[in-house]
């Protein structure tokens, strides 16, 4: 195998690696967006729940029932 063929082979492997990593990054970006939306919804829901108990101690500050 001459030097040009060896370089072409290396470029092909590197191209494949870059494509694979690009797919992984794109999937992680979608997952991160989904998780951020879910976290925001959960935070909003928790804020509403704590807001419904006007004058009561927020759930995060309440002692568990076994204390």
Backbone as JSON Lines, residues from 0, in Angstrom:
{"i":0,"aa":"X","n":[0.86,-1.17,0.0],"ca":[0.0,0.0,0.0],"c":[0.9,1.23,0.0]}
{"i":1,"aa":"X","n":[0.65,2.1,-0.97],"ca":[1.5,3.29,-1.01],"c":[0.99,4.36,-0.04]}
{"i":2,"aa":"X","n":[1.74,5.41,0.07],"ca":[1.45,6.44,1.08],"c":[0.11,7.13,0.81]}
{"i":3,"aa":"X","n":[-0.23,7.37,-0.44],"ca":[-1.5,8.03,-0.77],"c":[-2.67,7.15,-0.36]}
{"i":4,"aa":"X","n":[-2.59,5.87,-0.63],"ca":[-3.67,4.95,-0.24],"c":[-3.81,4.91,1.28]}
{"i":5,"aa":"X","n":[-2.69,4.91,1.98],"ca":[-2.73,4.89,3.45],"c":[-3.39,6.17,3.96]}
{"i":6,"aa":"X","n":[-3.07,7.3,3.38],"ca":[-3.69,8.57,3.78],"c":[-5.18,8.59,3.47]}
{"i":7,"aa":"X","n":[-5.55,8.06,2.3],"ca":[-6.97,7.98,1.95],"c":[-7.73,7.12,2.93]}
{"i":8,"aa":"X","n":[-7.12,6.03,3.35],"ca":[-7.76,5.14,4.32],"c":[-7.94,5.84,5.66]}
{"i":9,"aa":"X","n":[-6.9,6.55,6.09],"ca":[-7.0,7.28,7.36],"c":[-8.09,8.34,7.28]}
{"i":10,"aa":"X","n":[-8.16,9.05,6.15],"ca":[-9.18,10.09,5.98],"c":[-10.58,9.46,6.03]}
{"i":11,"aa":"X","n":[-10.74,8.31,5.41],"ca":[-12.04,7.64,5.42],"c":[-12.44,7.27,6.86]}
{"i":12,"aa":"X","n":[-11.49,6.75,7.64],"ca":[-11.79,6.4,9.03],"c":[-12.12,7.65,9.85]}
{"i":13,"aa":"X","n":[-11.35,8.71,9.65],"ca":[-11.6,9.95,10.38],"c":[-12.95,10.56,10.0]}
{"i":14,"aa":"X","n":[-13.29,10.5,8.72],"ca":[-14.58,11.01,8.26],"c":[-15.72,10.25,8.93]}
{"i":15,"aa":"X","n":[-15.57,8.93,8.99],"ca":[-16.59,8.1,9.64],"c":[-16.71,8.46,11.12]}
{"i":16,"aa":"X","n":[-15.58,8.66,11.79],"ca":[-15.58,9.01,13.22],"c":[-16.27,10.36,13.43]}
{"i":17,"aa":"X","n":[-15.97,11.33,12.57],"ca":[-16.59,12.65,12.68],"c":[-18.1,12.55,12.46]}
{"i":18,"aa":"X","n":[-18.52,11.78,11.48],"ca":[-19.96,11.59,11.24],"c":[-20.64,10.95,12.44]}
{"i":19,"aa":"X","n":[-20.02,9.92,13.0],"ca":[-20.59,9.25,14.18],"c":[-20.7,10.21,15.35]}
{"i":20,"aa":"X","n":[-19.64,10.99,15.59],"ca":[-19.67,11.95,16.69],"c":[-20.7,13.04,16.46]}
{"i":21,"aa":"X","n":[-20.86,13.45,15.23],"ca":[-21.87,14.45,14.9],"c":[-23.27,13.94,15.23]}
{"i":22,"aa":"X","n":[-23.53,12.68,14.9],"ca":[-24.82,12.08,15.22],"c":[-25.04,12.02,16.73]}
{"i":23,"aa":"X","n":[-24.0,11.68,17.46],"ca":[-24.1,11.6,18.92],"c":[-24.38,12.97,19.51]}
{"i":24,"aa":"X","n":[-23.68,13.99,19.04],"ca":[-23.88,15.34,19.56],"c":[-25.3,15.83,19.23]}
{"i":25,"aa":"X","n":[-25.79,15.54,18.05],"ca":[-27.15,15.94,17.68],"c":[-28.17,15.26,18.58]}
{"i":26,"aa":"X","n":[-27.99,13.97,18.86],"ca":[-28.91,13.25,19.74],"c":[-28.84,13.81,21.17]}
{"i":27,"aa":"X","n":[-27.64,14.09,21.64],"ca":[-27.5,14.65,22.99],"c":[-28.14,16.03,23.07]}
{"i":28,"aa":"X","n":[-28.05,16.8,22.02],"ca":[-28.67,18.12,22.0],"c":[-30.19,17.99,22.11]}
{"i":29,"aa":"X","n":[-30.77,17.05,21.37],"ca":[-32.22,16.83,21.45],"c":[-32.61,16.37,22.85]}
{"i":30,"aa":"X","n":[-31.83,15.44,23.41],"ca":[-32.11,14.94,24.76],"c":[-32.02,16.07,25.79]}
{"i":31,"aa":"X","n":[-31.01,16.91,25.66],"ca":[-30.83,18.02,26.58],"c":[-31.99,19.0,26.48]}
{"i":32,"aa":"X","n":[-32.42,19.32,25.27],"ca":[-33.57,20.21,25.09],"c":[-34.82,19.63,25.75]}
{"i":33,"aa":"X","n":[-35.03,18.33,25.56],"ca":[-36.19,17.67,26.15],"c":[-36.12,17.7,27.68]}
{"i":34,"aa":"X","n":[-34.95,17.42,28.22],"ca":[-34.79,17.42,29.67],"c":[-34.93,18.82,30.27]}
{"i":35,"aa":"X","n":[-34.45,19.83,29.56],"ca":[-34.61,21.2,30.04],"c":[-36.09,21.6,30.06]}
{"i":36,"aa":"X","n":[-36.84,21.22,29.01],"ca":[-38.28,21.52,29.0],"c":[-38.99,20.8,30.14]}
{"i":37,"aa":"X","n":[-38.64,19.54,30.36],"ca":[-39.25,18.77,31.43],"c":[-38.93,19.38,32.8]}
{"i":38,"aa":"X","n":[-37.69,19.77,33.0],"ca":[-37.3,20.39,34.27],"c":[-38.06,21.69,34.49]}
{"i":39,"aa":"X","n":[-38.21,22.47,33.45],"ca":[-38.95,23.73,33.56],"c":[-40.41,23.46,33.92]}
{"i":40,"aa":"X","n":[-41.02,22.48,33.26],"ca":[-42.41,22.14,33.57],"c":[-42.56,21.67,35.01]}
{"i":41,"aa":"X","n":[-41.63,20.83,35.46],"ca":[-41.69,20.35,36.84],"c":[-41.5,21.48,37.84]}
{"i":42,"aa":"X","n":[-40.59,22.41,37.56],"ca":[-40.37,23.55,38.44],"c":[-41.62,24.43,38.5]}
{"i":43,"aa":"X","n":[-42.26,24.64,37.35],"ca":[-43.49,25.44,37.33],"c":[-44.6,24.74,38.1]}
{"i":44,"aa":"X","n":[-44.72,23.43,37.92],"ca":[-45.75,22.67,38.63],"c":[-45.52,22.73,40.14]}
{"i":45,"aa":"X","n":[-44.29,22.6,40.56],"ca":[-43.96,22.65,41.99],"c":[-44.24,24.05,42.55]}
{"i":46,"aa":"X","n":[-43.91,25.09,41.78],"ca":[-44.2,26.45,42.22],"c":[-45.7,26.67,42.38]}
{"i":47,"aa":"X","n":[-46.49,26.11,41.47],"ca":[-47.95,26.22,41.59],"c":[-48.45,25.49,42.82]}
{"i":48,"aa":"X","n":[-47.89,24.29,43.06],"ca":[-48.3,23.52,44.23],"c":[-47.99,24.25,45.53]}
{"i":49,"aa":"X","n":[-46.81,24.83,45.6],"ca":[-46.45,25.57,46.81],"c":[-47.27,26.84,46.92]}
{"i":50,"aa":"X","n":[-47.64,27.43,45.8],"ca":[-48.46,28.64,45.81],"c":[-49.89,28.37,46.24]}
{"i":51,"aa":"X","n":[-50.39,27.15,46.0],"ca":[-51.76,26.8,46.38],"c":[-51.94,26.72,47.89]}
{"i":52,"aa":"X","n":[-50.9,26.4,48.6],"ca":[-50.99,26.29,50.06],"c":[-50.68,27.63,50.7]}
{"i":53,"aa":"X","n":[-51.52,28.62,50.47],"ca":[-51.27,29.98,50.96],"c":[-51.06,29.97,52.47]}
{"i":54,"aa":"X","n":[-49.94,30.55,52.88],"ca":[-49.67,30.67,54.3],"c":[-49.05,29.43,54.92]}
{"i":55,"aa":"X","n":[-48.99,28.34,54.21],"ca":[-48.43,27.12,54.79],"c":[-46.93,27.07,54.52]}
{"i":56,"aa":"X","n":[-46.24,26.17,55.18],"ca":[-44.8,25.99,55.0],"c":[-44.57,25.28,53.66]}
{"i":57,"aa":"X","n":[-43.64,25.79,52.85],"ca":[-43.36,25.1,51.57],"c":[-42.96,23.64,51.82]}
{"i":58,"aa":"X","n":[-43.35,22.77,50.91],"ca":[-43.07,21.34,51.08],"c":[-41.59,21.05,51.29]}
{"i":59,"aa":"X","n":[-40.74,21.8,50.63],"ca":[-39.3,21.56,50.77],"c":[-38.81,21.83,52.19]}
{"i":60,"aa":"X","n":[-39.53,22.67,52.94],"ca":[-39.12,23.03,54.3],"c":[-39.85,22.23,55.37]}
{"i":61,"aa":"X","n":[-40.81,21.4,54.99],"ca":[-41.55,20.61,55.97],"c":[-40.74,19.4,56.39]}
{"i":62,"aa":"X","n":[-40.88,19.02,57.67],"ca":[-40.24,17.81,58.15],"c":[-41.01,16.59,57.66]}
{"i":63,"aa":"X","n":[-40.32,15.5,57.37],"ca":[-41.03,14.28,56.97],"c":[-41.94,13.81,58.1]}
{"i":64,"aa":"X","n":[-42.99,13.05,57.79],"ca":[-43.97,12.63,58.79],"c":[-43.38,11.79,59.93]}
{"i":65,"aa":"X","n":[-42.27,11.11,59.71],"ca":[-41.72,10.26,60.75],"c":[-40.86,11.03,61.75]}
{"i":66,"aa":"X","n":[-40.74,12.34,61.64],"ca":[-39.94,13.14,62.59],"c":[-40.81,13.64,63.69]}
